[in-house]
C-alpha cells in the first residue's frame, strides 16, 4: 500500500466524505466541491496512486487502490465514510464498497458503471508523448505542442494540470508509463465474488450526453448495487460536475440529504 497525499477539509468530528478523482486527475479537481461539502462534513481528498503528489508505483489496479484507501481511512481514524468517485475513482469506490461494505456509509458514482469498457486512452497518451519537456519554457509551450493531438482546449487544460516545474525542469506528476501499462485494468472492472453486493445507499450520477452509463449497463449496476438510484444530469457529458455544476449539485445534495435521514 502507498501513503497517499491527501487534502483535508472540515471538522474532524463530522461524518466523513472521501472524494476520488478520475484518470489523469488529482485532488485539485475537487477544490470547490470539497469546500462546499466541508460546511457539514469532514472531507478527505486524496491523490490516488500514480497521480498528483502521491507516490509512483509500477503497479496500478483497483485492488491496489482500495488497499491504499483503506490505509488512508485507518490513518485518519475513520471507521466508515461516504465515497464519491468520478470515472476511475468511481470504480475504485465501487470495488471498495463491494469488498468492504462495513467501511462505506454511502456511495455516489459519477458517470461510471461496474463494467469493462471497450475504449482505450491511446489518444491521451499520444498527447502526453507529443510534449517534448526539454522544449518547454512555459506552460503555453506544452499546450501548443499538445494541440496537434488534442484540439479541444478544455481537455488540454485538464491534462496539463499534470505538468509541474521542478528544480530540474518540467515534469509530469502522473506516472504516465505505469498508467499506460495498466490500460486494461483501468478500463476493466475486477471480477467480484458470486454473492458480492453493496446494499447501502447508492447513487449513480451521470451525464445524459455521456455513453459511460446507458440503459444497457443498468442490469450490471443493479446486480451489484440493488439500492442504486440513477440521477441523470441534462446537457452533461463525462465531466458531469464540471460541465453542469448546478445539475450535479442537485443530484448529489439530494443523495446526501437522504443519507442524513
C-alpha positions as CSV (number, residue, x, y, z in Angstrom):
1,X,0.0,0.0,0.0
2,X,1.1,3.6,-0.6
3,X,0.9,6.6,1.6
4,X,-1.4,8.9,-0.4
5,X,-1.1,12.6,-0.5
6,X,-4.4,14.0,0.9
7,X,-6.2,17.3,1.3
8,X,-8.5,17.6,4.3
9,X,-11.4,20.0,4.8
10,X,-13.9,20.5,7.6
11,X,-14.0,19.5,11.3
12,X,-12.9,16.0,12.3
13,X,-16.0,15.3,14.5
14,X,-18.3,15.3,11.5
15,X,-19.3,12.4,9.2
16,X,-16.6,11.8,6.6
17,X,-16.8,12.1,2.8
18,X,-13.9,10.8,0.6
19,X,-13.7,12.4,-2.9
20,X,-11.9,10.3,-5.6
21,X,-10.7,11.8,-8.8
22,X,-10.6,10.1,-12.3
23,X,-7.7,9.1,-14.6
24,X,-5.1,11.8,-15.0
25,X,-6.8,13.9,-12.4
26,X,-5.9,14.9,-8.9
27,X,-7.3,16.1,-5.6
28,X,-7.2,19.6,-7.1
29,X,-10.2,18.7,-9.3
30,X,-12.5,18.7,-6.3
31,X,-11.5,22.1,-4.7
32,X,-14.8,24.0,-4.9
33,X,-16.9,20.9,-4.2
34,X,-14.8,19.9,-1.2
35,X,-15.0,23.4,0.3
36,X,-18.8,23.3,-0.2
37,X,-19.2,20.0,1.5
38,X,-16.9,20.9,4.4
39,X,-19.7,23.1,5.9
40,X,-21.3,19.8,7.0
41,X,-18.7,17.1,6.6
42,X,-15.1,16.2,7.2
43,X,-13.8,15.8,3.6
44,X,-10.7,13.8,2.6
45,X,-9.5,14.3,-0.9
46,X,-6.6,12.1,-1.8
47,X,-4.4,11.9,-4.9
48,X,-4.7,8.3,-6.0
49,X,-1.6,6.2,-6.6
50,X,0.4,7.4,-9.7
51,X,-1.4,10.7,-9.7
52,X,-0.9,14.2,-8.3
53,X,1.6,14.3,-5.4
54,X,1.1,10.7,-4.3
55,X,3.9,8.2,-4.8
56,X,4.5,6.4,-8.1
57,X,4.4,2.7,-8.4
58,X,4.9,0.3,-11.3
59,X,1.6,-1.5,-10.4
60,X,-1.8,0.1,-10.8
61,X,-5.1,-1.7,-10.3
62,X,-8.4,-1.3,-8.4
63,X,-7.5,-3.8,-5.6
64,X,-4.3,-1.8,-5.0
65,X,-6.2,1.5,-5.0
66,X,-8.6,0.0,-2.5
67,X,-5.7,-1.1,-0.2
68,X,-4.3,2.5,-0.4
69,X,-7.7,3.9,0.5
70,X,-8.3,1.6,3.4
71,X,-4.9,2.6,4.8
72,X,-5.9,6.2,4.4
73,X,-9.1,5.6,6.4
74,X,-7.2,3.8,9.1
75,X,-4.6,6.6,9.3
76,X,-7.3,9.2,9.8
77,X,-9.3,7.1,12.3
78,X,-12.3,6.8,10.0
79,X,-14.4,3.7,10.7
80,X,-16.7,4.3,7.7
81,X,-17.2,7.1,5.1
82,X,-19.3,8.1,2.2
83,X,-17.4,7.7,-1.0
84,X,-17.9,10.0,-4.0
85,X,-15.9,8.9,-7.1
86,X,-15.6,10.1,-10.7
87,X,-14.7,7.8,-13.5
88,X,-11.6,5.7,-12.4
89,X,-12.2,7.0,-8.9
90,X,-15.8,5.7,-9.2
91,X,-14.6,2.3,-10.0
92,X,-12.2,2.3,-7.1
93,X,-15.1,3.4,-4.8
94,X,-17.4,0.6,-6.1
95,X,-14.7,-2.0,-5.6
96,X,-14.1,-0.8,-2.0
97,X,-17.9,-0.8,-1.3
98,X,-18.3,-4.4,-2.7
99,X,-15.4,-5.8,-0.8
100,X,-15.5,-3.8,2.5
101,X,-19.1,-2.7,2.8
102,X,-18.7,-2.1,6.6
103,X,-16.4,0.8,5.8
104,X,-18.9,2.6,3.4
105,X,-21.9,4.6,4.7
106,X,-23.0,5.6,1.2
107,X,-21.7,5.6,-2.4
108,X,-22.1,8.2,-5.2
109,X,-20.6,7.1,-8.5
110,X,-20.1,9.8,-11.1
111,X,-20.5,8.8,-14.8
112,X,-19.2,5.2,-14.5
113,X,-20.6,1.7,-14.4
114,X,-19.2,-1.5,-12.9
115,X,-18.3,-2.9,-16.4
116,X,-15.4,-3.3,-18.7
117,X,-15.3,-0.7,-21.4
118,X,-14.0,-1.4,-24.9
119,X,-12.3,2.0,-25.4
120,X,-8.7,2.9,-24.6
121,X,-7.0,6.2,-23.9
122,X,-4.3,6.0,-26.6
123,X,-5.2,9.5,-27.8
124,X,-4.5,10.9,-24.3
125,X,-1.2,9.0,-24.1
126,X,-0.3,10.4,-27.6
127,X,-1.0,13.9,-26.3
128,X,1.5,13.4,-23.4
129,X,4.0,11.9,-25.8
130,X,3.7,14.9,-28.1
131,X,5.2,17.2,-25.5
132,X,8.9,17.5,-25.6
133,X,9.6,18.5,-22.0
134,X,13.1,19.7,-22.9
135,X,11.5,22.3,-25.3
136,X,9.0,23.6,-22.7
137,X,10.0,27.0,-21.3
138,X,6.5,27.9,-20.1
139,X,3.2,26.1,-19.8
140,X,1.8,27.6,-23.1
141,X,4.7,25.8,-25.0
142,X,3.4,22.5,-23.8
143,X,-0.2,23.5,-24.7
144,X,0.9,24.4,-28.3
145,X,2.8,21.0,-28.7
146,X,-0.2,19.1,-27.5
147,X,-2.7,21.0,-29.7
148,X,-1.9,18.9,-32.8
149,X,-3.2,15.8,-31.0
150,X,-5.9,17.2,-28.7
151,X,-7.7,20.1,-30.4
152,X,-10.1,20.7,-27.5
153,X,-8.7,23.4,-25.3
154,X,-10.5,22.3,-22.2
155,X,-9.2,18.7,-22.5
156,X,-5.6,20.1,-22.9
157,X,-6.1,22.3,-19.9
158,X,-7.1,19.3,-17.8
159,X,-4.2,17.1,-18.9
160,X,-1.7,20.0,-18.4
161,X,-2.7,20.2,-14.8
162,X,-0.3,17.3,-14.5
163,X,2.6,19.4,-15.7
164,X,4.8,20.6,-12.9
165,X,8.0,22.7,-12.8
166,X,10.5,21.0,-10.5
167,X,14.1,22.0,-9.6
168,X,15.4,20.3,-12.8
169,X,12.7,21.5,-15.2
170,X,9.2,20.5,-16.2
171,X,8.0,17.0,-15.3
172,X,4.7,15.1,-15.4
173,X,3.2,14.5,-11.9
174,X,1.2,11.5,-13.2
175,X,3.1,8.3,-13.7
176,X,2.3,8.1,-17.4
177,X,4.3,4.9,-18.0
178,X,2.6,2.9,-15.3
179,X,-0.9,4.2,-16.3
180,X,-0.2,3.3,-19.9
181,X,0.8,-0.2,-18.9
182,X,-2.4,-0.6,-16.8
183,X,-4.9,0.4,-19.6
184,X,-6.7,-2.9,-19.4
185,X,-7.0,-2.8,-15.6
186,X,-8.3,0.8,-15.7
187,X,-10.9,0.3,-18.4
188,X,-11.9,-3.0,-16.9
189,X,-13.6,-3.9,-13.6
190,X,-12.3,-6.6,-11.2
191,X,-14.2,-9.9,-11.0
192,X,-16.3,-9.9,-7.9
193,X,-17.3,-12.8,-5.7
194,X,-20.5,-14.5,-6.9
195,X,-22.6,-13.1,-3.9
196,X,-20.9,-9.7,-3.9
197,X,-23.2,-6.7,-3.5
198,X,-23.4,-3.4,-1.7
199,X,-26.8,-2.9,-0.1
200,X,-26.2,0.5,1.3
201,X,-27.4,3.9,-0.1
202,X,-26.1,4.3,-3.6
203,X,-26.5,6.9,-6.4
204,X,-25.2,6.8,-10.0
205,X,-25.0,10.4,-11.2
206,X,-24.3,10.6,-14.9
207,X,-24.3,12.9,-17.8
208,X,-27.2,12.5,-20.3
209,X,-24.7,13.1,-23.1
210,X,-22.2,10.5,-21.9
211,X,-22.1,6.9,-23.0
212,X,-20.5,5.7,-19.8
213,X,-23.8,5.0,-18.1
214,X,-26.5,3.8,-20.5
215,X,-29.6,1.6,-20.1
216,X,-27.6,-1.3,-21.3
217,X,-25.5,-1.1,-18.2
218,X,-28.3,-0.9,-15.7
219,X,-28.6,-4.7,-15.1
220,X,-24.9,-4.7,-14.2
221,X,-25.4,-1.8,-11.8
222,X,-28.4,-3.3,-10.1
223,X,-26.9,-6.8,-9.8
224,X,-24.1,-5.4,-7.6
225,X,-25.9,-2.3,-6.2
226,X,-29.5,-3.3,-5.7
227,X,-30.5,0.0,-4.0
228,X,-28.9,2.2,-6.7
229,X,-30.7,5.3,-7.9
230,X,-29.8,6.7,-11.2
231,X,-29.7,10.5,-11.5
232,X,-29.1,11.9,-15.0
233,X,-27.8,15.4,-15.5
234,X,-29.1,17.2,-18.6
235,X,-26.6,18.6,-21.1
236,X,-23.7,17.0,-19.3
237,X,-21.1,14.6,-20.7
238,X,-18.5,12.6,-18.8
239,X,-17.2,15.6,-16.8
240,X,-20.6,15.9,-15.3
241,X,-19.6,18.1,-12.2
242,X,-17.5,20.5,-14.3
243,X,-19.9,20.8,-17.2
244,X,-23.2,21.2,-15.3
245,X,-22.3,22.1,-11.7
246,X,-25.9,23.0,-10.7
247,X,-27.4,19.8,-12.1
248,X,-24.7,17.8,-10.5
249,X,-25.2,19.6,-7.1
250,X,-29.0,18.8,-7.3
251,X,-28.2,15.1,-7.7
252,X,-25.5,15.0,-5.0
253,X,-27.3,17.1,-2.5
254,X,-30.5,15.0,-2.9
255,X,-28.4,11.9,-2.3
256,X,-26.7,13.3,0.8
257,X,-29.9,14.6,2.3
258,X,-31.4,11.0,2.0
259,X,-28.3,9.7,3.8
260,X,-28.8,12.1,6.7
261,X,-32.3,10.8,7.4
